[in-house]
Amino acid sequence: MFFFSKYKIIKHKKITNNCMENQPNIEELKPKIKLGIKFWLEFENKSVLGSGWAELLENIKKNDGGSLTQAAKECTHKKKEGYSYKYAWNILKRIENRTGMSPVITGKGGRGGGGWVKLNEWGLFLLEVYQNYLNEIVKIEKKLRETMRIS
């Protein structure tokens, strides 16, 4: 049987049980199935804080010098090299645009730059709520792994 596509003619082959012989054993695949839960905080139906953005806020919180560049570079979510300063600043602006309040306070540096950024009360609150949910979800994941054995 032939099918015509826009670019070439494709010959359709009937699949037989012989094709199954080349497939991996399903018993070898079963242990590779794992539970994954992703979540984020929403504000008026807009996402405002997921794992990557929460990591940035956490890095800002623990950064004594207040360097956004340093906090951004320490972010490892989905990127091994960290975030750029511009990307990190855009994250903070997105949170502000979506909630109506900035999660940080900033200060200007001297002639050579060197400004600083710190979490304000709103940023600390968002981070705390995120971490509280994360702690509960980790407990749920653990309980599900213990009780829901895949066989």
Buried (B, 14 or more C-beta within 10 A) or exposed (E): EEEEEEEEEEEEEEEEEEEEEEEEEEEEEEEEEEEEEEBBBEBEEEBBBBEBBBBBBBBBEEBEEBBBBBBBBBBEEEEEEBBBBEBBBEBBEBBBEBBEBBBBBBEEEEEEEEEBBBBBEBBBEBBEEBEEBBEEEEEEBEEEEEEEEEE
